[in-house]
Amino acid sequence: MAATERIIFQPYIWRKSGKRTILEPGAAVACRNAEDALRRIEKVRGGLLSVAGAQAVRISVDEEAGDYGEPEVLGSVGDVPGEDIGV
């Protein structure tokens, strides 16, 4: 099976963990296309979605082979993890 392109909207939320507050991923949303994911980013920017931050990501996936390409960040807003944390 050939690799397919996936577009993911990944929101992030702040959560209390004991005395600390940590940034963690919310439920990822598969999008029809890049424009759909970027519209969701704009909703976060406009305050219409209540999350700490979000990323729109494009990734190449071959589920049959278990291969996942490097994620390409299409857009980002608010609080998101640094480069050392994967999406």
DAKAMO-V436475 format. One line per field, one symbol per residue. ss: DSSP state (2 for helix, 1 for strand, 0 for the rest). phi: phi as a letter, one per 30 degrees, with the letter a starting at -180 (. if undefined). psi: psi as a letter, one per 20 degrees, with the letter a starting at -180 (. if undefined). A space follows every 50 residues. Layout:
ss=???
phi=???
psi=???
//
This chain:
ss=00011111111111111001111110001110022222222222200000 0011111111110000110001111111000000000
phi=.ddbdbcbccdbbdbdbicccccbddddbdcdadddddddddddedidcc bdaabcbcbcbbdddicbdddcddaaaidbddddcdc
psi=pqqqppppooqqqpppnciqpqpqqapqppqhrhhgghhhghhghijhpn rhrqqpppqppnhgikpprpqoohqqqboqqrhipr.
//
